[in-house]
């Protein structure tokens, strides 16, 4: 088993919940003003919030949005605090490729769905690879624009791991374009952020983009 495979396996075990950990089924209470705001939106859309099928919709929508925007309640950098220095001399690119994610556009609150690839060139320490995905989701679970999401993920890794280089690419579809407005489905938007050696060295940049599939 090589170093990265071993690290991945250990990281998965650390993230696995203990079988004795209690799971709560309690749903958070939704304040009446929040529910009324959603009823107002339903009326504005042309439906009747008092009809049977919509009676519980305001509470459901409110709870869903608390979940969609759960990233506001966390600091993604905490996922990078546990680091490993025993890397066995490994000094090449570490890449987590095609991580699926969902976010919401801050302009229309429409879904953004896509995948991200996150790479870094370690200086002398690494993190469990699942933590890279957790950083992505911590920023994605907020009202976002894709450009800022890309930059935030890269900056977080750069600041906390202090690697030689960071590269982040995101490819996503935007509901504000596919479901409204120009209504053009199947269109993907690609953004990238390069830092350190991936920005300064054309050969390193070419290598990481090739590994990402670009």
Buried (B, 14 or more C-beta within 10 A) or exposed (E): EEBBEEBBEEBEEEEEEEEEEEEEEEEEEBEEEBBEEBBEEBEEEEBEBEEEEBEEBBBBBBBEBBEBBEBEEBEBBEBBEEBBEEBEEBEEBBBBEEBEBEBBBBEBEBBBBBBBBBBBBBEEEBBBBBBBBBBBBBBBBBBBBBEEBBBBBBBBBBEBBBBBBBBBBBBBBBBBBBBEEEEEEEEEBEBBBBBBBBBEBEEBBEBBBEBBEE
